[in-house]
Amino acid sequence: MRRCISSFPSNQPVVTKTVPRAAEHTWPQLPPELTDSIIDFLANDAASLKACGLAGRIFLPSSRKHLFRRVVLRPSTSKATPSGKLVGFLLSAPHLLPYVTSLRLVEGDFQLDGKGRHVGWMARDHRLATLLARLPTIRGLSLESTFRPLEWNNLPKGLKVSIRGILKSIQLTDLALMSVAHFPARLLLAAHNLKRLEAKGIILESISLDDSGTMLFDIEPCLAAVDSSCLRRISITTRGGASRYSRDISLMSQLLERSRHSLCELELLPSLTFVRMRDVVHHPLVLGAMPNLKSLKLGVEISDFDTASTNPSFLWVSTVLNNIPPANALEEITLKCEIIFGNGLRQLDRAIWKMLDWCLTREALGNLRRVKLLVHTVHNSEDLAHKFGSISSFLEHQLVSLRRRGVLCIEEVYDLSTHTSKGHSISA
């Protein structure tokens, strides 16, 4: 070291050369639209999507969109089910929930509970209801079951509420129901934006259709895809009037035809406002053979302006009653009667009630044990109400044959929809 130092005199300046540093290279940043297009090519390659998500933040949103777009929760025989792990993971990562647009719930791991019911993992995992309630962008929902039907009534209340919330969402466009028992058909009508319905092996116990705000025949594609051969109760209320009468009757006939072997209770309350008599004649509703039908409810509107030959509501009801086949099991018929008093110059046409009395006492209806009239009266003035007197006494005197058979029951109500009684009733 000393020799090296001595070879360079201290009085000579030391020349140092500066080597220029390499220029720093900056990669150009791709536009987000181009990045998304690149990731879209890997939509079905989970391994590549995971790698891209780890490569850089610029790829993370697009990778997550495809990775969590479709979520499938299915049962497993192991104790720590993959479905349970995934439910817990999604609940612990709420920032991923907006990416989920399609959810498929597959049941199959059934076990007997304390009440002897077959319940699956959906009923046992109470976190599932919380997860469904936190999914804001679900566009497709599928409820499926293997081995045995998924019993809707055995699901926890919270889970059913969460599923109802998804069905009512305007985001939902696709719905699949595979082997689901006793699914409430009214929920199909709550899915206002539904574009695709797939139903296989679905069992409906009862259905109630009310087309207020929704044309009855607009839901025909939904009902056509549902197996209604196991329906036990149907209630149909229409408010379409003359413009939709023929279409409504056609849909009613199709639905009743598919469920006629299992149907036990039937309620038909069609709107006949401005419906012409000839429309009722040309488009009658024929119930046909329903071997298990025990209860029938019909609605009729009668005013003191009408006669038996000018009242379409009376014609419709009498046509339905007259077309009931002799081989039937009917035990009870209920008539929801709205009686309007507005004409001070004339009274109710007694011929209407005489003909109803004859229709209800035909030999074909010999098994009837009760004929109930729920009567709601509307008066234009108090004078008309006092002039007419008691509607129950009037009807009792007109329906002589029913009274003699001891099956007549008349009840005055404030509201036909809620059956709020006025406290006046007559039973024979």
C-alpha positions as CSV (number, residue, x, y, z in Angstrom):
1,M,0.0,0.0,0.0
2,R,2.9,2.4,0.8
3,R,4.6,1.7,-2.5
4,C,1.4,2.6,-4.3
5,I,1.0,5.8,-2.5
6,S,4.6,6.8,-3.0
7,S,4.3,6.3,-6.7
8,F,1.8,9.1,-6.9
9,P,3.3,12.4,-5.7
10,S,1.1,14.4,-3.5
11,N,1.7,17.6,-5.5
12,Q,0.1,16.1,-8.6
13,P,-3.7,16.4,-9.0
14,V,-5.7,13.2,-9.2
15,V,-7.9,13.0,-12.3
16,T,-11.2,11.2,-11.8
17,K,-13.5,10.2,-14.6
18,T,-17.3,10.4,-14.1
19,V,-19.2,7.6,-15.8
20,P,-22.7,8.8,-16.9
21,R,-25.5,6.9,-15.3
22,A,-27.9,5.0,-17.5
23,A,-31.1,7.0,-18.1
24,E,-34.1,5.7,-16.0
25,H,-36.7,3.9,-18.3
26,T,-40.4,4.6,-17.5
27,W,-43.0,2.2,-18.9
28,P,-46.0,3.9,-20.5
29,Q,-49.3,3.3,-18.7
30,L,-52.0,1.6,-20.7
31,P,-55.5,3.1,-20.8
32,P,-57.9,1.3,-18.5
33,E,-60.2,0.4,-21.4
34,L,-57.3,-1.4,-23.1
35,T,-56.4,-3.2,-19.8
36,D,-59.9,-4.4,-19.4
37,S,-60.0,-5.7,-22.9
38,I,-56.9,-7.7,-22.4
39,I,-58.2,-9.2,-19.1
40,D,-61.5,-10.0,-20.8
41,F,-59.7,-12.5,-23.0
42,L,-58.8,-14.5,-19.8
43,A,-62.4,-14.5,-18.4
44,N,-62.5,-18.3,-18.2
45,D,-58.9,-18.9,-17.1
46,A,-58.9,-18.6,-13.3
47,A,-55.2,-19.3,-12.9
48,S,-54.2,-16.5,-15.3
49,L,-56.7,-14.1,-13.7
50,K,-55.1,-14.8,-10.3
51,A,-51.6,-14.2,-11.8
52,C,-52.7,-10.9,-13.4
53,G,-54.3,-9.8,-10.1
54,L,-50.9,-10.3,-8.4
55,A,-48.9,-8.7,-11.1
56,G,-50.0,-5.1,-10.5
57,R,-52.8,-2.9,-9.2
58,I,-53.8,-1.9,-12.7
59,F,-55.0,-5.4,-13.4
60,L,-56.7,-6.0,-10.1
61,P,-60.2,-4.6,-10.6
62,S,-60.6,-6.4,-14.0
63,S,-59.3,-9.7,-12.6
64,R,-61.6,-9.5,-9.6
65,K,-64.6,-8.8,-11.9
66,H,-64.1,-12.2,-13.7
67,L,-63.0,-14.2,-10.7
68,F,-66.0,-13.3,-8.5
69,R,-68.6,-12.7,-11.2
70,R,-70.1,-16.2,-10.8
71,V,-70.2,-17.7,-7.3
72,V,-71.4,-21.3,-6.8
73,L,-72.1,-22.6,-3.3
74,R,-72.5,-26.4,-3.2
75,P,-72.5,-29.0,-0.5
76,S,-69.7,-31.3,0.5
77,T,-69.3,-34.4,2.6
78,S,-66.4,-33.0,4.5
79,K,-67.0,-31.2,7.8
80,A,-65.4,-27.9,6.7
81,T,-67.5,-27.5,3.5
82,P,-66.1,-25.4,0.7
83,S,-69.4,-23.6,0.7
84,G,-69.0,-22.7,4.3
85,K,-65.4,-21.4,3.7
86,L,-66.5,-19.3,0.7
87,V,-69.4,-17.8,2.7
88,G,-67.1,-16.8,5.5
89,F,-64.5,-15.4,3.0
90,L,-67.0,-13.2,1.2
91,L,-68.4,-11.9,4.5
92,S,-64.9,-11.0,5.6
93,A,-64.2,-9.2,2.3
94,P,-67.1,-6.8,1.7
95,H,-65.2,-5.0,-1.1
96,L,-65.6,-8.1,-3.3
97,L,-69.4,-8.4,-3.0
98,P,-70.2,-5.8,-5.7
99,Y,-68.3,-8.1,-8.2
100,V,-70.8,-11.0,-7.6
101,T,-73.5,-10.8,-10.3
102,S,-74.5,-14.5,-10.5
103,L,-75.2,-16.8,-7.6
104,R,-75.9,-20.5,-7.8
105,L,-77.0,-22.2,-4.6
106,V,-76.9,-26.0,-4.8
107,E,-78.5,-28.1,-2.0
108,G,-77.8,-31.8,-1.5
109,D,-76.3,-32.4,2.0
110,F,-79.6,-33.3,3.8
111,Q,-79.7,-34.3,7.4
112,L,-82.6,-34.9,9.8
113,D,-83.2,-32.1,12.3
114,G,-84.9,-32.4,15.7
115,K,-88.3,-32.2,14.1
116,G,-87.6,-35.0,11.7
117,R,-87.3,-32.7,8.7
118,H,-84.7,-33.1,5.9
119,V,-82.7,-29.9,6.0
120,G,-79.5,-29.1,4.0
121,W,-76.5,-26.9,4.5
122,M,-78.5,-23.8,3.4
123,A,-80.7,-24.2,6.5
124,R,-77.8,-25.0,8.8
125,D,-75.5,-22.2,7.7
126,H,-77.1,-19.1,9.2
127,R,-74.5,-16.8,7.6
128,L,-76.0,-17.4,4.2
129,A,-78.9,-15.1,4.8
130,T,-76.5,-12.3,5.8
131,L,-74.4,-12.8,2.7
132,L,-77.5,-12.7,0.4
133,A,-78.7,-9.5,2.0
134,R,-75.3,-7.9,1.2
135,L,-75.2,-8.7,-2.5
136,P,-76.3,-5.5,-4.3
137,T,-75.7,-6.4,-7.9
138,I,-77.2,-9.9,-8.4
139,R,-78.5,-10.4,-11.9
140,G,-78.8,-14.2,-11.9
141,L,-80.0,-16.5,-9.1
142,S,-80.3,-20.2,-9.2
143,L,-81.8,-22.5,-6.5
144,E,-81.0,-26.1,-7.1
145,S,-81.2,-29.4,-5.3
146,T,-79.9,-32.9,-5.8
147,F,-81.2,-36.3,-4.5
148,R,-84.4,-34.8,-3.1
149,P,-86.5,-31.6,-3.5
150,L,-85.4,-28.5,-1.6
151,E,-88.3,-27.8,0.8
152,W,-88.9,-24.1,0.8
153,N,-90.8,-24.2,4.1
154,N,-87.8,-25.8,5.9
155,L,-85.6,-22.8,5.1
156,P,-84.9,-20.3,7.9
157,K,-87.1,-17.2,7.9
158,G,-84.1,-14.9,7.5
159,L,-82.9,-16.8,4.4
160,K,-86.3,-16.6,2.8
161,V,-86.5,-12.9,3.5
162,S,-83.1,-12.4,1.8
163,I,-84.2,-14.4,-1.3
164,R,-87.4,-12.4,-1.5
165,G,-85.2,-9.2,-1.4
166,I,-83.2,-10.5,-4.4
167,L,-86.3,-11.4,-6.3
168,K,-87.7,-7.9,-5.8
169,S,-84.5,-6.3,-7.0
170,I,-84.7,-4.5,-10.3
171,Q,-81.2,-5.9,-11.0
172,L,-82.4,-9.6,-11.2
173,T,-83.1,-10.7,-14.8
174,D,-82.4,-14.5,-14.7
175,L,-84.0,-17.0,-12.3
176,A,-83.6,-20.8,-12.2
177,L,-85.6,-23.0,-9.9
178,M,-84.6,-26.7,-9.9
179,S,-86.4,-29.2,-7.8
180,V,-87.8,-26.8,-5.2
181,A,-90.9,-27.9,-3.3
182,H,-93.7,-25.5,-2.1
183,F,-92.1,-22.4,-3.6
184,P,-94.5,-19.4,-3.2
185,A,-95.5,-18.6,-6.8
186,R,-96.4,-15.0,-5.8
187,L,-92.7,-14.3,-5.6
188,L,-92.5,-14.8,-9.4
189,L,-94.7,-11.8,-9.8
190,A,-92.4,-9.7,-7.5
191,A,-89.5,-10.1,-10.0
192,H,-90.6,-7.2,-12.2
193,N,-87.5,-7.1,-14.4
194,L,-87.3,-10.9,-15.0
195,K,-86.3,-11.8,-18.5
196,R,-85.5,-15.5,-18.2
197,L,-87.2,-18.1,-16.0
198,E,-86.1,-21.7,-15.9
199,A,-88.2,-24.0,-13.8
200,K,-87.7,-27.8,-13.6
201,G,-89.2,-30.1,-11.0
202,I,-90.7,-27.2,-9.1
203,I,-93.7,-27.9,-6.9
204,L,-96.1,-25.1,-6.1
205,E,-98.6,-25.6,-3.3
206,S,-100.7,-22.4,-3.8
207,I,-100.8,-19.4,-6.1
208,S,-102.4,-16.1,-5.8
209,L,-102.5,-13.8,-8.8
210,D,-103.6,-10.2,-8.6
211,D,-103.0,-8.2,-11.7
212,S,-103.3,-4.8,-10.2
213,G,-100.6,-2.8,-12.0
214,T,-99.5,-5.8,-14.1
215,M,-101.5,-7.3,-16.9
216,L,-102.4,-10.8,-16.1
217,F,-101.5,-12.2,-19.5
218,D,-98.0,-10.6,-19.2
219,I,-97.0,-13.2,-16.6
220,E,-98.2,-16.0,-18.9
221,P,-94.6,-16.9,-20.0
222,C,-93.6,-17.2,-16.3
223,L,-96.5,-19.5,-15.4
224,A,-96.1,-21.6,-18.5
225,A,-92.7,-22.6,-17.4
226,V,-93.8,-23.7,-14.0
227,D,-95.2,-27.1,-13.2
228,S,-98.6,-26.3,-11.7
229,S,-99.9,-29.9,-11.6
230,C,-99.5,-30.0,-7.8
231,L,-101.3,-26.7,-7.0
232,R,-103.8,-27.1,-4.2
233,R,-105.0,-23.5,-4.0
234,I,-105.5,-20.8,-6.7
235,S,-106.8,-17.3,-6.2
236,I,-107.1,-15.0,-9.3
237,T,-108.2,-11.4,-9.2
238,T,-108.3,-9.3,-12.4
239,R,-108.9,-5.6,-12.9
240,G,-108.4,-5.4,-16.7
241,G,-112.1,-5.0,-17.7
242,A,-113.3,-5.4,-21.2
243,S,-110.1,-4.8,-23.1
244,R,-108.4,-7.9,-21.6
245,Y,-111.3,-10.1,-20.7
246,S,-110.8,-12.8,-23.4
247,R,-107.0,-13.0,-22.7
248,D,-107.6,-13.2,-18.9
249,I,-110.2,-16.0,-19.3
250,S,-107.8,-17.9,-21.6
251,L,-105.0,-17.7,-19.1
252,M,-107.3,-18.8,-16.3
253,S,-108.5,-21.8,-18.4
254,Q,-104.9,-22.9,-19.1
255,L,-103.8,-22.6,-15.5
256,L,-106.9,-24.5,-14.2
257,E,-106.5,-27.2,-16.8
258,R,-102.9,-27.9,-15.7
259,S,-103.9,-28.1,-12.0
260,R,-107.3,-29.6,-12.1
261,H,-106.3,-33.0,-10.6
262,S,-104.7,-31.5,-7.5
263,L,-106.8,-28.3,-6.9
264,C,-108.7,-28.2,-3.6
265,E,-109.5,-24.4,-3.3
266,L,-110.4,-22.0,-6.1
267,E,-111.2,-18.3,-5.9
268,L,-112.1,-16.3,-9.1
269,L,-112.7,-12.6,-8.9
270,P,-112.7,-11.3,-12.5
271,S,-113.3,-7.6,-13.4
272,L,-116.3,-7.4,-15.7
273,T,-116.4,-3.6,-15.9
274,F,-117.8,-2.6,-19.4
275,V,-117.6,-6.2,-20.5
276,R,-120.4,-6.9,-22.9
277,M,-122.9,-9.8,-22.5
278,R,-121.8,-11.3,-25.8
279,D,-118.2,-11.4,-24.7
280,V,-119.2,-13.5,-21.6
281,V,-121.2,-15.8,-23.9
282,H,-118.4,-16.3,-26.5
283,H,-115.6,-16.7,-23.9
284,P,-117.1,-18.7,-21.0
285,L,-115.0,-20.1,-18.2
286,V,-115.6,-23.9,-18.0
287,L,-114.1,-25.5,-14.9
288,G,-114.2,-29.0,-16.1
289,A,-113.6,-32.1,-14.0
290,M,-111.8,-31.3,-10.7
291,P,-112.1,-34.4,-8.6
292,N,-110.5,-32.8,-5.5
293,L,-112.1,-29.3,-5.6
294,K,-113.9,-28.7,-2.3
295,S,-114.2,-25.0,-2.0
296,L,-115.1,-22.4,-4.7
297,K,-115.3,-18.7,-4.3
298,L,-116.8,-16.4,-6.9
299,G,-117.4,-12.6,-7.1
300,V,-120.6,-11.0,-8.4
301,E,-121.7,-7.4,-8.7
302,I,-125.5,-6.6,-8.8
303,S,-127.2,-3.2,-8.9
304,D,-130.8,-2.1,-9.0
305,F,-130.1,-0.7,-12.5
306,D,-129.6,-4.3,-13.9
307,T,-131.8,-7.2,-14.8
308,A,-131.0,-10.8,-15.2
309,S,-130.6,-10.2,-19.0
310,T,-128.4,-7.2,-18.8
311,N,-126.0,-8.0,-16.0
312,P,-122.7,-9.5,-17.3
313,S,-121.4,-10.3,-13.8
314,F,-124.5,-12.4,-13.0
315,L,-124.2,-14.1,-16.4
316,W,-120.6,-15.0,-15.8
317,V,-121.3,-16.5,-12.3
318,S,-124.3,-18.5,-13.5
319,T,-122.4,-19.8,-16.5
320,V,-119.6,-21.1,-14.2
321,L,-122.0,-22.7,-11.8
322,N,-124.1,-24.3,-14.6
323,N,-121.0,-25.8,-16.2
324,I,-119.8,-27.6,-13.1
325,P,-119.9,-31.3,-14.0
326,P,-122.0,-33.8,-12.0
327,A,-118.9,-35.7,-10.7
328,N,-117.5,-33.2,-8.3
329,A,-116.5,-33.0,-4.6
330,L,-117.6,-29.4,-3.9
331,E,-118.7,-28.9,-0.3
332,E,-118.7,-25.1,0.0
333,I,-119.4,-22.3,-2.4
334,T,-118.9,-18.6,-1.4
335,L,-120.3,-15.7,-3.3
336,K,-118.8,-12.3,-2.7
337,C,-121.7,-10.1,-3.6
338,E,-121.4,-6.3,-4.0
339,I,-124.9,-4.9,-4.2
340,I,-125.3,-1.3,-5.4
341,F,-128.4,0.7,-4.7
342,G,-128.5,3.9,-6.8
343,N,-131.9,3.8,-8.6
344,G,-134.7,5.1,-6.4
345,L,-137.3,4.3,-9.0
346,R,-136.9,0.5,-9.0
347,Q,-135.8,-2.4,-6.8
348,L,-133.4,-5.3,-7.2
349,D,-134.4,-7.7,-9.9
350,R,-135.7,-10.7,-8.0
351,A,-135.2,-12.9,-11.0
352,I,-131.4,-12.7,-10.5
353,W,-131.7,-14.3,-7.1
354,K,-134.3,-16.8,-8.1
355,M,-131.9,-18.1,-10.9
356,L,-128.9,-18.1,-8.5
357,D,-131.1,-20.2,-6.1
358,W,-131.8,-22.6,-8.9
359,C,-128.1,-22.8,-10.0
360,L,-126.9,-23.6,-6.5
361,T,-129.5,-26.3,-5.8
362,R,-129.0,-28.3,-9.0
363,E,-128.6,-32.0,-8.7
364,A,-124.9,-31.8,-9.8
365,L,-124.2,-29.7,-6.6
366,G,-125.9,-32.2,-4.2
367,N,-122.8,-32.5,-2.0
368,L,-122.9,-28.9,-1.0
369,R,-122.8,-28.5,2.8
370,R,-122.8,-24.7,2.9
371,V,-123.5,-21.8,0.5
372,K,-122.1,-18.6,2.0
373,L,-123.0,-15.1,0.8
374,L,-120.7,-12.3,1.8
375,V,-122.8,-9.2,1.1
376,H,-121.4,-5.7,0.8
377,T,-124.0,-3.0,0.1
378,V,-123.3,0.4,-1.5
379,H,-126.0,3.1,-1.2
380,N,-126.0,6.4,-3.0
381,S,-128.0,8.0,-0.3
382,E,-129.3,7.3,3.2
383,D,-132.9,7.5,1.9
384,L,-132.3,4.4,-0.3
385,A,-130.8,2.5,2.6
386,H,-133.8,3.1,4.8
387,K,-136.2,2.5,2.0
388,F,-134.8,-1.0,1.2
389,G,-134.4,-2.2,4.7
390,S,-132.4,-5.3,5.6
391,I,-130.6,-7.0,2.7
392,S,-130.1,-10.2,4.6
393,S,-133.9,-10.6,5.1
394,F,-134.5,-9.9,1.4
395,L,-132.0,-12.5,0.3
396,E,-133.3,-15.1,2.8
397,H,-136.8,-14.7,1.2
398,Q,-135.5,-15.0,-2.3
399,L,-133.2,-18.0,-1.9
400,V,-135.9,-20.3,-0.7
401,S,-134.5,-23.7,-1.9
402,L,-131.1,-23.0,-0.3
403,R,-132.8,-22.1,2.9
404,R,-134.9,-25.2,2.9
405,R,-131.9,-27.4,2.4
406,G,-130.3,-25.8,5.4
407,V,-127.0,-24.8,3.7
408,L,-127.6,-21.0,3.4
409,C,-125.4,-18.6,5.3
410,I,-125.6,-14.8,4.7
411,E,-123.2,-12.4,6.2
412,E,-123.0,-8.6,5.7
413,V,-119.5,-7.2,5.6
414,Y,-118.0,-3.7,5.4
415,D,-115.2,-4.8,3.1
416,L,-115.2,-7.9,0.8
417,S,-111.4,-8.0,0.7
418,T,-110.9,-8.2,4.5
419,H,-114.4,-9.8,5.3
420,T,-114.9,-7.3,8.1
421,S,-118.3,-8.2,9.4
422,K,-121.1,-5.7,10.2
423,G,-122.4,-8.1,12.8
424,H,-125.5,-9.1,10.8
425,S,-125.6,-12.8,9.7
426,I,-128.2,-15.4,9.0
427,S,-127.6,-19.1,9.0
428,A,-130.0,-21.8,8.1
